């Protein structure tokens, strides 16, 4: 019987489970013959990422947090997510689109070296494509494990339409171990040239910094971030990436009037900026409107408390003037005045240098207790605040800077709050807030009064009922949702 191979050569995908065969499958005997086919497999993975994370980054990364309310009665799934009423019938509980990415990456990893040995693709091309595939798989599993916790760990391509042992869940620990191994493989193989819409060496180091932050490996964060920072841990290297400008001392914006044409705004509503490390090549036309980024931000609004986070000390934070539009504000990071939503350049930024600066600051704060002397602890506190001030100077100029002498290195909890508040303001709308609450252990404290979330078992999502059905009993529902 001829084996069936998944592929996205036609950029058409209808699979709806980890193992179910797409109608566009190709036979193995008429595929894996040319370099173009191998590149198509990898590009198919990037297309699948648009489907999973084009709108999903915001849905999974922040819609369950304390920042939105649902403004459309027809957006039932969004309303249930915001109000902690998620069931296995919510369409976003399906991990199918994520495993479609995994499948494409696995095919490239499995076939590239074989094709190179046969002279069908050059060795250098094979290395680059496999490096990107390892990065793609690590990045995707990092999302999967944060959303669903335990999940199937598929490391070879699915063949045919039968179920196998990979349908069983792997532990969170095993998934993270694989993520770290894939990152190391990618670092060996991948180059740092190429588009910001493909994985590069810099994006792999940025991903490693994020993963180490989640695992509370603070020394690992600094090690990964050494790709972006000089030996002093504060100064940014000339790495091909730099911070986009925002605050302009020559122009007043005391009333936080809307800003749309600065470098910082261009990170999101133009794309491929000098600050972007990795982003999805994405346009409204890539998805049906009901599944688009516009659909998300037209259906949910920031709560009344959000803007006060930027103005509570009567300071001028220019990010507020980029992020929000109108008295009943809409989030406009990706949509200029929320009217120009048909642009083809609406890329979704998933890794950027500004967040690396904040991760560096967070690492120093959490390493303070490891200092053997008061001088060492104070030095790490000062480094953390210097890094926060890099971001704050861009947001509001010198008047917005923090004075290190106002903070005690022994009060680490207060410094953690300082970092968390800056992440809230800098990364709003980019898919971080909910995950930050989970990993910092503040989820129930913050969300209990908002939506009644009072059990850490609810931190992950339910597994969609169809995934359970397709597994023939091999996968159990997450405990909280049984």
KAKA-V83743 format. One line per field, one symbol per residue. psi: psi as a letter, one per 30 degrees, with the letter a starting at -180 (. if undefined). burial: # if it has 9 or more other C-alpha atoms within 8 Angstrom, else .. A space follows every 50 residues. Layout:
psi=???
burial=???
//
This chain:
psi=kkkkkklheghkkgkglefkklfglkkffglhfleeeeeeeeeeeeeeee eefefeeeeefffgahfllkfkffieeeeeeeghhklffkfffkgefefe eeeeeeeeeefeeeeeefgfkleeeeeeeeeeeeeeeeeefeeeffefbk lkjjflkkkagllaffflklleeeeeeeeeeeeeeeeeellglllfglkl eeeeeeeeeeeeeeghieeeeeeeffffklffgekkligfklkkkdkjff kkhfghlkkfhleeefeegelhlffkeklkjklefflkefgleeeefffk kklffeffffgfggljjfeefeekkleikkkgefjjgheiggkfgiljkf kleeeeeeeeeeeeeffeffkfleeeeeeeeeeeeeeefeeeeefgaefg lkjeffkkffieeeeeeeeeeeeeeegkgghfeeeeeeffggeeeefefe ggjgkffgelllkkeeeeeffhffkkkkefg.
burial=...######.....#.##.###.#####..##.#..######.####### ####################....#.######.#.###.#..######## #############.##...##....#################.####### ##....###......#######..##.###.##.###.##.....##### #############...##.###.#######..##......##.#.##... .....#...#.#######################..#.#.########## ###..#...##...###########...#####.##.#..#...###### ###################.#....###.##################..# #......##..#..##..##.####.############...###.###.. #.#....#.#####..##..#...#.##..#.
//
